[in-house]
Amino acid sequence: MRLLLIADTHVPKRARDLPAQVWDEVDRADVVIHAGDWVNVALLDALEERSARLVACWGNNDGPDLRARLPERADASLAGVRFTVVHETGGSVGRDARMAREYPDTDVLVFGHSHIPWDTTVTSGPTCLRLLNPGSPTDRRRQPFCTYMTATAADGTLSDVTLHRLPARR
């Protein structure tokens, strides 16, 4: 199962649309995961229409129209891997252990908010949690590149997690 992970798209405030490379990934993905901060419901409509499956939550910049259609926390089992999607996880210091305590029944936590790519794994007792933040495909903030992630889920395992850097917008 091919996955596309995005967050913090901020369309149309930070960009008029998703980059063409990201739309190409949407077309290839079996599941698109969006970790909030859409800003405009039009992008949600477009991703719902174009995605084979969408797993998504709202973020702190999303108004009542998006919050009415999306949960604060989205959970999904994809090819035997238990995913939780949230926007905010608090500060980076102690995040791994804090999230392992907060999400003991989750294999992969996808989050956004910081626009900073993140890929760590924490083992807490018998559980192992992978934390992924794909960054932002439209608003790099203090990062050198806009980014997104792809991954593969199969037989209860997440593999091929790749952070993709987007070329600078002209």
N, C-alpha and C positions, 0 to 999 in steps of 0.2 A: 504494500500500500504506500503510494507516494504522497508525502505531506509537504505542504507549503506553510511556513510560519511567518506571520507578519504582525506588526503592532504599530501604534502611533502613526497612522497614515495622515491624519489631520487634513483630509481633503474637504473643502478646497482652500483652507487657510494657508497651508504650507506648500501645496502643489495643486494644480488644477485637476490632476488625475494621477493614478498610479503609473509608474514608468512602464513602457511597453514590455520590457523584460519580465516584470512582475506579472503582467496580464498573461504573458506566454506561460509562466509557471502555473498560474491559475488554471489554464486550459489543460495542462499536463497532470495536475494533481488529482488524486482521488479524494483528498480532504484538504480544505483550506482552513487554517487555524488563525484567528485574528484576536489579539490580546488587548483590544480596546483603544480608545481615542480615535474614533472615526471622524467625529465632528459633524458630519452631514449624513443624513439618512440616504441620500442618493447613492453613496458608495455601498452601503449595506444592500440596497436594492440590486445594484449591479453585480455584486459578488454573489448574492443569493441566486440570481438568474444564471450566472456564468459558471459557478462552482458545481462540481458533482455533489459535494457535501460541504457545508460550512459549520464549523464549531467556533463560537465567538462569545465575547462578553463586552460590556460597556466599560468605558474609562472615565476618568475624572473630568475630561473636557466634553463629554457627551451629555446632551440635554435630554429633556423628558421624552422626546420622540424616539430616540435610540434606546433609552432605558425602558420604555414601554415594550420594546420588541426583543431586547437582549437581557440575559441575566447578568448579575454581578460576577457570578462564578459559573462556568460551564464545565461539565464533566462528560467524558465520553470514553468508551473502551474501543480502541481501534486496533484491530488485528491482535487482540489479546494484551495490548498495552493500555494501562489506565492513565488517562490524561486529565489534568485540571487546568483550566485557562482562567486567569485573573489578570487584572491590570496592574494593581499595586502590590508590592510585597514589603514596603518599608525600606529602611536604609540598607546599604550593602553590608555593613559590619554585622556579622552574625546571621546573615540572611539564610545561609544553607541550613544550619541547625534549627533556626526558628521555623523555616518552612517545612522541614522534616517533621517537626513536632505538630505543626498545624495541619499537615496533609499526610497523615500516616498511611492512608489507603490509596495513595497516588504514586504512580511510577514516574511520570513526567509532569512537571509544573511549567507551563508556558506563561510568561508574564511580559509586561511592557513597562511603560511609564518613564523610565530613565533615558530611553533612546540609546542605551549602552548595551552592545551585545554581551551576552553572558552564557556560559556553558560550563556548569560544574555538576559534580555528583557528590552526594553526601550519603554515608551509611550511618544509620542510627538504629542500633539494635539489629533486629532481623530485617529491617526494611532498607531499601536503597532508593533514593530520590534523585532524579536528574532535573536540574533547573535550566531552562532555556529562555533567553530573551533575544529575539531576532533583531533588535535595534529598530530602526525606522527606515522604510524605503523612500521617504520623502523629506525628512527633516533630520539631518545628521547632528544638529546642535554642535557640540564640541568634539564630535567624532570625526575622523578623517574621511569617512565614507558613509553614504546611506547604505543600509544593509537589509537583508532578509535571510531566512534559513530554509533549507529543504532537508528532509529526512525520509527514512523508510521504516515502516512498522510491519513486522511479519513474525508470526509464531511467538508472540509475547515479547519480542525484542525490538528495541529501537536501534537503528544503525544508520550509517551514511549521513550523519548530521553534518551539514555543510553550511558555513556562513558565506553568503555571496555579497560581494561589494559591487555597488552600482557605479557606473561612470558618472562623473560630474555633470550636472544639468547645464545646458547652455542658455 
